[in-house]
Amino acid sequence: MIITKEFLDSVGRRSAIARSAMVQAGDKSRIKALKEALISIGACEITRGDAEMLNLTIKHKKYSFLSSPLNFVLLDDRDFSRFEPLKDGVSLEIAHFNNGLIGILRRKNSD
């Protein structure tokens, strides 16, 4: 959403409509950043059945800018390679919508 000066001047900068538009614009940026971060870390498509078969714990993370919690499982390199990696934000959204969760590559801490 692009908020123009003309829009803000016409509705009033302190109006409820202007405030709502500003929140939505900010949320869109945060959602895009979260998707990009998950793709760069490593995300894959996984089903609840796969998670149960591998005895993985499904985690839930609620973000203020998302309408529903992000459901995910953390996968080691060996398990992560078994699943289809997600390469863009659209496929990430579709996988989460269809399966109810996504897989995220667990990074090992270097000591």
N, C-alpha and C positions, 0 to 999 in steps of 0.2 A: 504494500500500500504506500503510495506516495502522497504525502500531506503537503499541500502547497500553501503559500502565503495567502493566496486568494481565498482558499477554503477557510483558513483560520480567521481571516478578516470578515468573511461573510457570516460565519456561525458564531463568532466571538471566541477568543482564545481561552476563556475560562468556562465555556459552556460544557455541558455534559457530553455533547456530540464530539467536541474537539478532544476532550479528555479520553473518551472511549477510542477514538481514532488513534491517538498517540499510544495508548496501551496496546492496541492491536498491531500497530506498526512495530513497536518494540518487541512484542511477542514473536512476530514473524522473523525478526532478526535472530532472536535467541533460539528458535526452533531450527533455523537454517544452520546456526553455529553448532548446535548439538548434533545434528545429522552429520555435518562435516567431520566433527570430532570422532563420532562412532565409526565412520567409514575409514578415517585415517588410523584409528587404533586397530581396527579389524573387526568387522561384523559379518555374520553369516546367517543364512536361513536355517532354522531348526524348528521342529515341531515339538509339542508337549510330549508326544509318544517317544521321540528320540531322547528328550531330556529325562524322562522316566527310565528308559532303557539304560541310559548311562549313569543313572542315579545322581543327577545333578539337582542342585537346589535352585529353584526359580526365585529370583529376587525381584522386588518391586521398588521403583524409585519414583516418587511423586515430584514433579516440577510444577511450579506455580503457573508457568506459561503453557502447560499441556492440559488438555481436557481430561485425559485419563493417565494413569500411571504407566511408566515404561517398564515392561516385564522383560527380563533377560536372564540368561545363564552365562556363567564364565566358563570358558573352555581352554584347556591346555593346547599347546601346539598340535599334539598328536590327534586330539579329538576335533580341533578346529579344521584341520585339513580334510576331514571326512565330509564336510558340508560345503554347499555352494556359497562362495563369498559374495557379499553385497558390494556393488561398485558405485552406487549413486544413491541419493536421497530418496528418489521415487521407489526404487526396489526395496530400500529399507522400510519405508512406510507400508508398502504392500505386504512385505513379509511379516511385519508386526501385526498388521490388520488381519491377514489370513490365518496366521498361526497363534496369535496372542502373545508372542515373545520373539526375541532374537537372540542369537549367540554372539558373545563378545570375547575376543581373544584376551586371555589372561596374560599379562606381562609379568615376567619374572623380575623380582627386585634384584638389582646387582649390588652385592655387598662389598 
